[in-house]
Amino acid sequence: MNGIIIIDKPAGMTSFDIVQTIRRRFKIKRVGHCGTLDPLATGLLIMLLGKDTKLFSKFSTFDKVYKATLELGLTTSTGDCEGKVLRRCGVDNISISEIEKVFKEFMGEITQVPPMFSALKYRGKKLYELARLGIEVPRKKRQVNIYDLKICDFHSPYVDFYVHCSKGTYIRTLAHDIGAQLGCGACIVKIRRTLLGPFNIKDAITIDRLDESHIRNWPS
């Protein structure tokens, strides 16, 4: 069984949970995914089956679009609302014009330090495995591109926003860095991936409705 499946991942499941579900449902071993989504995240997850798992390197280069919500005044260990609270700060004095100004500073090519709670590896160990043990290791800075970043709604302390970014961009890190620039801290409370390269969330299927008819062929 070969092909791709466009999944709309629900909150609460890891990307690997989706892999395991598909393996069991279709009785197939070779299953992979492109662009890991955190358990908190929902939305577009591309699954690769059989010989099409070799397409991973191609699919991993695609740009991505997210719709997300950050909470001002809250800094956590993971960069999202599921982590340990490190700091709380009042935000009544922060205006939408200040947020818009800071958003503009993050447009274009920026530098990010990958978070400890990520699937990147350090000496064979995934960073999130080390983070859960309370171990922090050096991470190399990386250049990423933010092609578009705009506020959709502001209802303090929450900022709904849209971001179109390059591969390798961590939205949790983006929110953390925006919060740091504002001086109050911030973390992600909601995130949904809606586009990945040519793939749109409109074409995705939920895991509970998935069957073999949703397996697509990718042009060779």
C-alpha positions, 0 to 999 in steps of 0.5 A, a space after each residue: 500500500 503506497 500513497 499519501 493521506 491528508 489528515 486533519 489532526 485533532 488536539 490531544 494526539 501526537 503525530 506518532 499517534 496518527 502513525 500508529 493508528 494508520 499502521 493498525 487500520 491498514 495493517 501496514 508498517 511503512 508509515 511516516 509523517 511530514 512536519 510534526 504537530 504538537 499534541 496541542 496543535 490541530 490541522 494539516 498533517 501529511 502521512 506517507 505510506 509504503 514506498 512514498 515515505 521516500 518523499 519525506 525530504 521533498 515534503 519537508 521543504 514546503 512552506 507552512 501556514 498557521 492560524 494561532 492564538 498567543 497569550 500575553 503575560 504568560 511564559 512557560 517551559 514549553 512555549 505553550 499553555 501545557 508547560 510549567 508556568 515560569 512567569 506571569 505579567 500584567 498586560 493591561 498597558 499593552 496596546 494593539 499598535 505596540 503588538 503590530 509594531 513588534 510583529 513587523 520586527 519579526 517579518 522576513 529572515 529571522 533567527 530562532 533557537 529551537 526549543 528544548 521541547 522539540 523532536 530535534 536530536 542531540 547526540 541521538 536523544 530527542 530534545 523533548 526526552 532530555 527536557 523531561 529529565 530536566 536536562 538542557 543542552 546547547 542548540 544551534 541558532 537557525 535562520 527561518 523566514 516569516 513571509 507574512 505575520 498579521 493580527 486577526 483579532 486582539 482580545 487582551 491577553 489573547 492575540 489571534 494571528 496568521 503566519 506564513 513561514 518557511 520550513 523549520 519555523 517554531 511557532 511556539 518560539 515565535 510567540 515566546 520571542 514576540 512576548 520577550 520583545 514586548 517585555 511581558 512574555 507570551 505563549 501559544 494557547 491554540 494553533 492550527 496548520 491550514 496549509 503545507 505547500 500545495 496541500 490545504 486543510 479543506 482537503 483533509 480527512 479526520 482520523 475517525 472517518 479515514 478509510 482506504 478511499 482517502 489514500 492518494 497517489 503522488 505523481 512520480 
